[in-house]
């Protein structure tokens, strides 16, 4: 474990986890997340951003330096935040970096969030964005990604694409995804103290805002219960101390049972969605490079779906 990782984990436990545990107001959590993203998540030099509408959903086009056209394809990325906070702005630095590494534009939808817009609003927005991007770019040139709740949304979208028999994307990647909102994975309790960032009780509160009485086993809310036969390759990761560790482990096992090609990364001691900290954390930068290599391999091997 590097010194920077040790220091980051101490900081997250002392400040971020405590703040999330004590603040129940989604509006205040949103403002805090936006401020911290502006202060700590700086875009790479030469990055460019453009607001747009995709399938009627507001979105942000994030590009690394030198990424101009869409010839290499596009990344459709869903930000995390427990379905109640976060935005394309909070995640634009990480996605501009990944854009530069892959040569692809990254499109970040500002999907509807709870409690103002409960389930299945986010899934409906995700599907609308995918349909629009598929029409304009071709499904096989799209890689879907997301982190935390957004990683769950990316996988839920994949389940819907398969259920509706839409053209398939080239692949899907997910950082520390929330795949089971029943929270039945053993790590949710076992890692409650070890997780340096997410308080388990607040995670439950956020999902109650999102579900608003809906069935937590609905595959659109918990993609762990979705069908994935015929799915394209999936890359998925989590840290060993995360409360969502088993969301990744069980999701990867389920995908393999469905015949999906899965690359699963379980990283010792790394915090929730560690690529977000790529400006200061070497492990975050390396994970983004690893995902970029995986995306490049899809470009070489994926036929039109």
C-alpha positions as MATLAB code, in Angstrom:
seq = 'XXXXXXXXXXXXXXXXXXXXXXXXXXXXXXXXXXXXXXXXXXXXXXXXXXXXXXXXXXXXXXXXXXXXXXXXXXXXXXXXXXXXXXXXXXXXXXXXXXXXXXXXXXXXXXXXXXXXXXXXXXXXXXXXXXXXXXXXXXXXXXXXXXXXXXXXXXXXXXXXXXXXXXXXXXXXXXXXXXXXXXXXXXXXXXXXXXXXXXXXXXXXXXXXXXXXXXXXXXXXXXXXXXXXXXXXXXXXXXXXXXXXXXXXXXXXXXXXXXXXXXXXXXXXXXXXXXXXXXXXXXXXXXXXXXXXXXXXXXXXXXXXX';
ca = [
       0.000    0.000    0.000;
       1.504    3.325   -1.066;
       1.869    6.253    1.317;
      -0.622    8.266   -0.730;
      -3.188    5.498   -0.441;
      -2.696    5.289    3.318;
      -3.143    9.045    3.660;
      -6.211    9.049    1.411;
      -7.840    6.272    3.426;
      -7.200    8.162    6.673;
      -8.695   11.327    5.173;
     -11.768    9.554    3.819;
     -12.487    7.811    7.112;
     -12.007   10.965    9.186;
     -13.960   13.353    6.980;
     -15.950   11.850    4.093;
     -17.427    8.823    5.844;
     -18.283   10.914    8.897;
     -19.908   13.599    6.740;
     -22.005   11.076    4.817;
     -23.098    9.423    8.058;
     -24.177   12.685    9.682;
     -25.855   14.494    6.769;
     -29.258   13.071    5.737;
     -30.335   15.956    3.460;
     -29.859   15.064   -0.246;
     -29.718   18.742   -1.238;
     -26.842   19.414    1.156;
     -25.050   16.255    0.067;
     -25.315   17.393   -3.553;
     -23.868   20.831   -2.830;
     -21.026   19.315   -0.833;
     -20.156   16.803   -3.566;
     -20.130   19.502   -6.253;
     -17.844   21.722   -4.160;
     -15.392   18.921   -3.363;
     -15.281   17.870   -7.011;
     -14.333   21.412   -8.052;
     -11.632   21.579   -5.396;
     -10.078   18.123   -5.658;
     -10.905   16.602   -9.065;
      -9.120   18.795  -11.588;
      -9.554   17.981  -15.302;
      -6.415   17.186  -17.284;
      -4.788   19.979  -19.233;
      -6.441   20.567  -22.590;
      -9.706   18.822  -21.651;
     -12.861   20.169  -23.286;
     -16.472   19.988  -22.138;
     -19.726   20.662  -23.939;
     -23.295   20.455  -22.691;
     -25.791   18.661  -24.913;
     -29.099   16.815  -24.916;
     -29.177   13.076  -25.542;
     -32.556   11.445  -26.023;
     -34.124   14.356  -24.167;
     -31.734   13.953  -21.211;
     -29.195   16.689  -20.349;
     -25.639   15.421  -20.728;
     -22.011   16.493  -20.845;
     -19.516   15.657  -23.596;
     -16.078   15.297  -21.947;
     -12.954   14.972  -24.084;
      -9.294   14.695  -23.315;
      -6.718   16.810  -25.120;
      -6.563   15.961  -28.805;
      -9.797   13.948  -28.881;
     -11.770   15.540  -31.706;
     -14.008   13.305  -33.814;
     -15.865   10.177  -32.738;
     -14.020    7.763  -35.005;
     -12.739    5.659  -32.113;
     -16.212    5.316  -30.627;
     -17.842    6.759  -27.532;
     -18.126    6.029  -23.804;
     -21.593    6.384  -22.252;
     -20.844    6.925  -18.561;
     -23.222    7.053  -15.586;
     -21.933    8.875  -12.505;
     -22.342    7.531   -8.993;
     -23.905    9.114   -5.931;
     -26.454    6.687   -4.539;
     -29.085    7.813   -7.075;
     -29.527   11.015   -5.017;
     -26.392   13.090   -5.713;
     -23.531   13.489   -8.156;
     -23.637   14.883  -11.678;
     -21.596   14.940  -14.878;
     -19.628   17.803  -13.290;
     -18.476   15.697  -10.332;
     -17.103   13.018  -12.644;
     -15.931   15.036  -15.634;
     -12.241   15.071  -14.617;
     -12.006   11.281  -14.425;
     -13.858   10.851  -17.705;
     -11.791   13.467  -19.521;
      -8.725   11.505  -18.427;
     -10.206    8.232  -19.694;
     -11.218    9.974  -22.914;
      -7.626   11.010  -23.492;
      -6.399    7.482  -22.807;
      -8.873    5.867  -25.221;
      -9.293    8.540  -27.891;
     -13.063    8.326  -27.328;
     -15.482   11.055  -26.327;
     -17.169   10.399  -22.977;
     -20.856   11.284  -22.676;
     -22.147   11.702  -19.113;
     -25.956   11.887  -18.764;
     -27.434   14.003  -15.976;
     -30.086   11.382  -15.274;
     -32.976   12.060  -12.894;
     -32.257   11.537   -9.223;
     -34.218   10.743   -6.083;
     -36.040   11.763   -4.010;
     -37.548   14.123   -6.589;
     -37.527   11.393   -9.242;
     -37.731    7.866   -7.872;
     -37.176    4.503   -9.591;
     -37.367    3.784  -12.507;
     -36.615    7.339  -13.659;
     -32.847    6.841  -13.843;
     -33.219    3.622  -15.844;
     -35.647    5.256  -18.261;
     -33.189    8.108  -18.823;
     -30.310    5.675  -19.315;
     -32.276    3.741  -21.913;
     -33.278    6.937  -23.742;
     -29.627    8.007  -23.884;
     -28.493    4.632  -25.170;
     -31.149    4.553  -27.887;
     -30.170    8.029  -29.079;
     -26.445    7.287  -29.039;
     -26.987    3.950  -30.761;
     -28.948    5.690  -33.519;
     -26.253    8.323  -34.043;
     -23.074    6.280  -33.558;
     -24.005    2.599  -33.866;
     -24.309    0.323  -30.839;
     -21.060   -1.558  -31.464;
     -19.091    1.699  -31.125;
     -20.493    2.361  -27.632;
     -18.860    1.265  -24.382;
     -21.087    1.743  -21.333;
     -19.559    2.541  -17.944;
     -20.408    3.760  -14.478;
     -19.405    3.827  -10.832;
     -21.206    2.956   -7.590;
     -24.938    3.513   -8.212;
     -24.003    4.564  -11.748;
     -22.183    1.253  -12.188;
     -25.354   -0.529  -11.147;
     -27.265    1.654  -13.590;
     -24.847    0.725  -16.391;
     -25.401   -2.979  -15.701;
     -29.160   -2.507  -15.331;
     -29.138   -0.765  -18.712;
     -27.289   -3.730  -20.204;
     -29.975   -6.027  -18.819;
     -32.682   -3.878  -20.409;
     -30.838   -3.791  -23.746;
     -30.783   -7.582  -23.775;
     -34.388   -7.923  -22.576;
     -35.633   -5.552  -25.283;
     -33.364   -7.198  -27.881;
     -31.713   -3.903  -28.810;
     -28.344   -3.819  -30.590;
     -25.626   -4.605  -28.056;
     -22.815   -2.259  -27.020;
     -19.184   -3.304  -27.348;
     -18.820   -3.775  -23.595;
     -19.575   -2.490  -20.096;
     -17.254   -1.487  -17.251;
     -18.149   -0.662  -13.654;
     -16.145    0.769  -10.755;
     -17.363   -0.456   -7.325;
     -20.919   -0.961   -8.622;
     -24.061   -1.177   -6.515;
     -25.724   -4.242   -8.025;
     -28.027   -5.436   -5.238;
     -30.244   -2.916   -3.430;
     -31.502   -5.663   -1.107;
     -28.007   -5.313    0.433;
     -27.850   -9.070    0.993;
     -24.125   -9.470    0.268;
     -22.120  -10.535    3.356;
     -19.600   -7.711    2.859;
     -22.292   -5.096    3.474;
     -22.164   -5.993    7.165;
     -18.723   -7.593    7.374;
     -16.961   -4.519    5.933;
     -19.103   -1.887    7.670;
     -16.186   -0.828    9.870;
     -13.406   -1.487    7.359;
     -14.922    0.614    4.548;
     -13.216    4.007    4.790;
     -15.822    5.910    2.772;
     -19.371    4.539    2.745;
     -21.495    4.303    5.914;
     -23.832    1.338    5.509;
     -26.808    3.074    7.138;
     -26.631    6.032    4.741;
     -26.413    3.705    1.751;
     -29.696    2.131    2.848;
     -31.286    5.564    3.283;
     -30.277    6.644   -0.214;
     -31.712    3.534   -1.789;
     -34.984    3.998    0.087;
     -35.204    7.460   -1.469;
     -34.608    5.871   -4.861;
     -36.901    2.850   -4.588;
     -39.798    4.694   -2.915;
     -41.515    1.383   -2.199;
     -40.545   -0.425   -5.424;
     -39.360   -4.033   -5.310;
     -35.597   -4.026   -4.593;
     -35.290   -7.300   -6.524;
     -36.529   -5.663   -9.733;
     -33.666   -6.310  -12.195;
     -33.751   -2.662  -13.249;
     -32.900   -1.683   -9.655;
     -30.693   -4.670   -8.782;
     -28.976   -5.955  -11.933;
     -27.697   -8.925   -9.931;
     -31.142  -10.411  -10.642;
     -31.178   -9.607  -14.377;
     -30.628  -12.038  -17.261;
     -27.416  -11.515  -19.243;
     -27.200  -14.329  -21.777;
     -25.646  -12.982  -24.962;
     -24.103   -9.963  -23.218;
     -20.846   -8.397  -24.435;
     -17.689   -8.438  -22.270;
     -17.791   -6.817  -18.824;
     -14.957   -5.323  -16.750;
     -15.752   -4.867  -13.045;
     -13.822   -3.949   -9.895;
     -14.029   -3.347   -6.144;
     -11.720   -2.915   -3.167;
     -11.383   -5.622   -0.528;
     -12.608   -3.374    2.304;
     -15.726   -2.022    0.573;
     -19.220   -2.733    1.838;
     -20.067   -3.281   -1.854;
     -17.304   -5.857   -2.381;
     -19.787   -8.715   -2.704;
     -21.877   -6.690   -5.145;
     -18.932   -7.014   -7.514;
     -18.024  -10.596   -6.629;
     -21.575  -11.921   -6.967;
     -22.206   -9.872  -10.102;
     -19.092  -11.270  -11.751;
     -20.085  -14.821  -10.785;
     -23.620  -14.312  -12.113;
     -22.321  -12.944  -15.399;
     -19.980  -15.914  -15.819;
     -22.857  -18.300  -15.128;
     -24.704  -16.547  -17.972;
     -21.758  -17.156  -20.303;
     -20.429  -13.596  -20.290;
     -16.713  -12.852  -20.634;
     -15.800  -11.063  -17.380;
     -12.640   -9.352  -16.203;
     -12.894   -8.974  -12.408;
     -10.443   -6.874  -10.401;
     -10.434   -7.111   -6.588;
      -7.927   -4.613   -5.215;
      -6.500   -4.866   -1.675;
      -7.204   -1.832    0.494;
      -8.428    0.531   -2.204;
     -11.421    2.759   -1.393;
     -14.790    3.034   -3.067;
     -14.423    4.155   -6.725;
     -10.693    4.834   -6.344;
     -10.226    5.938   -9.994;
     -12.010    9.163   -8.955;
      -8.806   10.056   -7.095;
      -6.604    9.547  -10.147;
      -5.128   13.063   -9.969;
      -3.297   12.179   -6.733;
      -3.491    8.382   -6.407;
      -1.164    6.250   -8.579;
      -3.493    3.256   -8.213;
      -6.334    5.340   -9.627;
      -4.321    6.320  -12.685;
      -3.210    2.731  -13.270;
      -6.791    1.445  -13.088;
      -7.884    3.993  -15.684;
      -5.023    2.851  -17.912;
      -6.102   -0.761  -17.415;
      -9.680    0.055  -18.404;
      -8.402    2.006  -21.408;
      -6.433   -1.043  -22.571;
      -9.525   -3.205  -22.105;
     -11.634   -0.767  -24.148;
      -8.999   -0.781  -26.890;
      -9.156   -4.575  -26.995;
     -12.916   -4.351  -27.558;
     -12.365   -2.016  -30.482;
     -10.145   -4.620  -32.117;
     -12.417   -7.600  -31.514;
     -16.075   -6.498  -31.344;
     -18.159   -7.063  -34.463;
     -21.226   -4.966  -35.211;
     -24.068   -6.243  -33.009;
];
